Amino acid sequence: MFHSFFPQPRLFFTSLVVWTLICIAIWYTVGVHAGTALGFAPLPEGQEPPIDLRFFLTPDNLWFYIYFVACTVIFGLFWQIKAKDHPWKNWSIWGSALIIFSTYFGVQVYVAINNWRRPFGDLLQNALSGKGGIVPWDFYNLLFIFWQIAFLSIFVSIATDFFVSHYVFRWRTAMNDFYMSRWEKVRHIEGASQRVQEDTMRFANILEGLGVSLINSVMTLIAFLPILLSLSSYVTEIPIIGAIPHSLFWLALFWSIFGTALLAFVGLKLPGLQFRNQRVEAAYRKELVYGEDHAERADPITVKELFANVRRNYFRMYFHYTYFNLARYFYLQADAQFVTFMLIPTIVAGKITFGIYQQIATAFGQVSNSFQYLVNSWTTVIELLSIHKRLKAFEAAIEGLDLPSADQRYLETQEGVRVPVEED
């Protein structure tokens, strides 16, 4: 799944994590000061960033782009030389870097929109309260600025989606080529054709959404955490607890960890059931396919037994998904009101304007959703885990290892029916 597309994936991803941490450490220790020395000084403290397209061209943003490209080139050239014989190195190395940067730039668009919310919210509040001196052009001007940012966002999103689609299909091509080059080793595995065709397709499709969402969550945290920490200065008190430093950050962290732990606990059985569902469906489908060419196959008794396995597993999934969805929807409904509930003492005290409230709600929502990556993607993660289990059987057969225990539970004969043994 990975070494077909990435060079030495274990070492590649380990080095990527280590290099990323080094680059982050350098950025927050000497990187910002180096940018100031080179003429890329950040905005003075207390000065609001531009709310139009100039936001993307501020000196500190330009310096970050330069720093990101420099770090990427160093890492990419190292692996370009180390993996010079890998056929997919250009897509896996430089393609991944481009996706990360475009995702970060997309998050910057959300930051720009969040900066725009304060003046628009305050202008709306003043107009509704009857404050004088406000003319229609004040609103038209702010809406025109929003449209500029929105059009940029649309362009970046479309370009990123287009490239990611090609990137993921290249990954699927690499897996397909790798498995087919070793077909003789894996053809005896249950559902081998399905794994090569359908599972690699589903693996690629899920990664297209899930992988980009993960990168987006990380980039959102990098971009919005400083904003959330800054906005915490407006929150004087939170219910029950009282006043604490950086309250919005700690609330987002606590609430997200709680939701992730809750859904991970109640959804513990779901990956195994999804995995088994693929197996019983494959066994049923395969027997029907045999029955098209051989009269002695797909007899009523065998078909009834195979379909009974399908029905039994679906009924189990329905039961377990019921209480999983109950917990999930209760949490998401509470999540929609959580930040407003926590801001009630601050709102009643009149410490913030409507524009600041919008900024806090947006920034908190962005950070909270990033921390809640598993909450929002749990059902998709479950499906990906089940596909991963199936493709691991290929890896074991190719490497000459024992098949995973789930594959060994299948009773196989040269001419008989493959009937899955009942699992706990």
N, C-alpha and C positions, 0 to 999 in steps of 0.2 A: 504493500500500500504506500509506503513512504520511500523505501530505498530505490524504487523504480523511477521516482521523480526527483528526489533530493539526494545529493551526494553524501554518503555516510551519515544518514539522518540523525543517529544518536549523537554523534560528535557535532554535526552541523547545528542542531537546535541547542545543544549545550553551550557551544561556543557563541551562538547568537544571544542567548540569555546573559552569559557572562559579559560579552562585549557591550550589550545594551546597558547593563548595570554600570559598567565602567564609564560609558559615554554619559549616562545620567549623572554619575558622581562628578565627572569632570565639568559638566555643564553647571551644576549647582555650586561648585567650589570655585573654579577659575574661569569657566566659560563665559558667564555674564560679564565679569570684569574685563575679560579679554575683548569682548565685543564693544564695551564702552571705550577701551583704549584704541580700538580700531575705528571709532566713529559711529558705532551702532548702539548708542546709549538708550536705555529704556526711558519711557516717559517719566517725568518728575512725579514724585509721590503726591497724591491728591489730585493730579490732573486726569480727567476722564479720557479714555481712548476715543478716537474718532468713531462715529456711528455709521459712516458711509464706507465706500470701497477703499478709502485711504487707510483703514484699519489693517488691511493685509500688507501694506507697504510701510508700516512704521519701522523704525530702525531695529527695534528688538525682534520683530517678526522676521525681517530680512536676515538678520544675523542667525536666527534659529534655522532658517532654510539652508543657509550656507553651511552651518555646523552639521545639520542632518545629512546633507549631501556628502560632506567630507567623511563623516563616520561610515556612511554607507559604501562609499568608494573603497575605503581601506578594507572593510570586511569583505566586500564583493571581490576585489582583486585577489585577496588571500585565497578565497575558495575557488576563484577562477583558475588560479595556478594549481592549487592542490587537487582539484577535480577536473583536470583538463580533458580527461577521456570520457567524462560522463555526458551522455547525449542530450540531457535536458537541463544542463547547468545554467544556461542563459535564462530560461523561463523560471526555473526554481529560485535562482539567486536574484537576478535583476527584476524579474517579474514580481517577486515577493516584496522587494524594496519599493517598487512603484506603487503597489497596492497599499502598503503601509503609509507612504507619503500622501497619496491621494485621499486616503481615509482621514489622515490627520488634517489635511486642508479642508475636507468636508466638515470636520468638527469645528474648525476655525470659523466656518460660515455660521454655525449655530452660536458661537461666541459673539460674532458680530451682531446677529439678530438679538441676542440677549442684551447687548449694550444698547441697542435701539429701543428696547422695551421701556427703559426708565424714562427717557424724555417723552415718549409717546404716552405712556401711562400717566405721567404727571400732567401733560397737556390735556389729556382727556378728563382727569380729575378736576383741574382748574376750570375747564369749560363747563362741566356739569354743575360745578358749584357756583357758577355765575361770575367768576372773576373776569374783570375787564381786560381789554387790550388784546384779546385773542381773535384772530381773523381766520377765515377758511384756508388761506394760503399756508398757515402754520401746519395744518393737517395734511394738505396736499404735498407740501415739501417733505414731510416725514414719510408719507406713503410712497413718494417717488424714490426716496432712499431705500425703503424696504424692497421695492420692486427691483432695484439694481442688485441688491444682495440676493434676492430670490432667483433672478435670472442666472446669476453666477452659480448659485446652488444647483439649479437644474442642469446646467452645463457640466459641472463637476460630477454630479450623480450619474448622468447618462454616460459620460466618458468612462467613469470608474466601473459601472455595471457592464459596459461593453467589454472592457479589458478583462475584468474578472471572469466573465463567461468564457472567453477564449483561454484564459489561464487555467481554469478548472477543467475545460475539455482537454487541454494538453496533459493535465494530470491523469485524466481518465485514459487517454491514449497511451501514456506511459505504463499504467497498470495493465491495460489490455495487451500491449505488446509483450510485457514481462511475463504475464501468465500464459499467453499463447505460445511463447517460445519454450515453455516447460509443460506443455499440454499433456505429454505422455506421463508425467509424474502426478498430475492432478486429476486426470480424466475419470479416475475411479471414485473420486470423492462424491458423496451424495450431492445432487444438484449442481454438478460442476459447471454445466452450461449456464445455469441461472446466475451463479456467482460471477462468472466472467462477464456476462452481458448485463444482467439486471443489477447485481450488487455493486459493481463498479460504477454503473450509471447513477444509482441512488447515492452511493458514497460521494461522487463528484457533486451531485445536485445539492446534497445536504451541506457539504463543505462550502459551496458557493455562498449560501446564506449564513451558515453557522460560523464559518471562519471569519468572514468580513464583519459579522456582528461582534465577534470576540475582539478583533483589532479595533473596531469602532468603540467598544466599551473601554478598552485600555486608553485609547487616545482621548476619549471624553474625560476620563479621570485626570489625565495629565493636563488637559486644557481647563477643566471646570473646578478642580479642587482648589487652586489658588483663588478663584473667584468666590467660591463658597466660604473659604476661610476669611476673605475680606468682608463679605456680606454678613458674617457672624457678628461683626461689631455692632450691627443695628439691633440684634436680638438681645434684649436686656434680661429676659427671664423666660423659662419654659415651665410648663405645668409640673407640679409635684416636686421636681428636682430643684428648680430655682435657677440662679445665674451660674453658668459655667463657661470657661473660655472655649472658643471655637465650637460653640454648641451645635451649629448646623452640620459641621463635619462629623461630630460624634453621633448625632442623631441619624444621619444617613448611613454611617457605618453599622450602628447597632441594628437599625431596621432592616437593612439588607442582609446582614448575617443571620438575623432571626428568620427571615423569609426563606433564605437558601437552605438553612438547616431544617426548617419545618418541611419543605417540599422534598428534600433529599430523604428525610426519614419516612414520610408517608408514601413516597414513590420507590421504596427500596426494591420491591418485587417486580416492578414493571420491566426493566431491561431483560430479565430472564424470560418473562412471559412473551415479550416481543420476539425474542430470539427463538423460542419454541414455536411461536406462531408461524414464523417463516419456514420452519422445518416441517410442521404438519401440513402446511399448504403445499410445500414442494413435494412431499411424499404423495399427497392426494393427486396433484396435477400430473406427476410423473406416471402414476399408475393409469390414469386416463389416457395419457399419450401412448403408453404401451398397448392399451386396449384398442387403439385405432388400427394397429397393424397385426395384433395377435389376438385371435378369438378367445384363447384360454385366459387372457389377462382381463383385468377390470371386471371380474365376476361380482355379482351383487353382494356377496358376503364380505369380500375384501374391500369393496368400495364403501360399504356401509361402515365397516370398522375404521377405515381411514377418515371418512367424513365425521364419524363420531369423535375422533381425536381433534379434528378441526373445531367442531362445535364446543367440546369440553374446554378447549383453550380459550376460545372467544368468550365463553361465559365467565371464565376466571378473570380475563382482562376486564370485562364489563364491571365485575364486582370491585376489583382493585382500583380501576379508574374512577369509580363513583366517589369513594372517600378521598382519593387524590384530588379530584376536581373540586370537591367540597372545600378542602383546605385551601386549594389554590385560589378559588374565586373569593372566598372570605378574605384572604390576605390581600388580593388585588383591590377589592372594594375598600378595605381599610387603608390601603396605600394611597388611594385617591384623596383621602381626607387627612392623612397623617400630618403633613407639614402645616396645613391650615390650623389644625388642632394645636400644634405646638407653638404656633405664632399668636394665638389668641391673647395672651398677656401683653405682648408687644403691640398688637393692633389696638387693644383697648387703651393702652397707655399713650397712643398717638405718636409712637416713636418712628414710624415709617410712613412713606407716602404710597399711593397706589402703584406708582412706577417701581419703587423699590420692592414692594410686595411681589410684583410680577417677576422681577429679576430673581428674587429669592426662590419663588416657586419654580421657575424654569431651571435655575442652577441646581437646586435640590433635586428636582426631578431627573435631570441629566445624570448627576452623580449617583443618585439612588438606583436608577435604571442600570447604570454601568455595574454597580455592585451586585445588582440582581440579575446578572447575566444568566445564571443557572435557573433562576426562577422563571424568567421569560422564555428560556430555550429548553426547559427540562424535557418536554415531550419529544422534541427533535433530538436532543442528546440521547434519549433512550433509544430512539430508532437508529442513530449512528452507532451506539454501542452494540446493538444486536447485529448490525451489518459487519462491524469490526470483528465480532466473534466468528461469523461465518467465513470471512476472508482469512482469518488466522489459521483455519484448517489448510488453506492453500500454502500459507507460509511454512507450516509444519511439514507438509508433504514435499515441498520443494527443497527444504533443508534436510530432509531425511529424518525428521524427528517423529516421535509418536504423535498421532492425531490427538487433538483435544478430547477430553473425556466425553463431551457431548456427541462428537462424531463416533466415538467408539460404542455408543449406546445403540447404534443402528445394526440390526441383524441383516447381513448382506449375504446373498447367495448368487451364483452366476445366472440362474434362470428364475429364481423366486422373486417374491415381493419384498421390498424394503419397508418394514413396518417399524416405526419408532417405538422403542420401549418407553413405557410410561415413566415420566420424571416426577420427582416430588415437587 
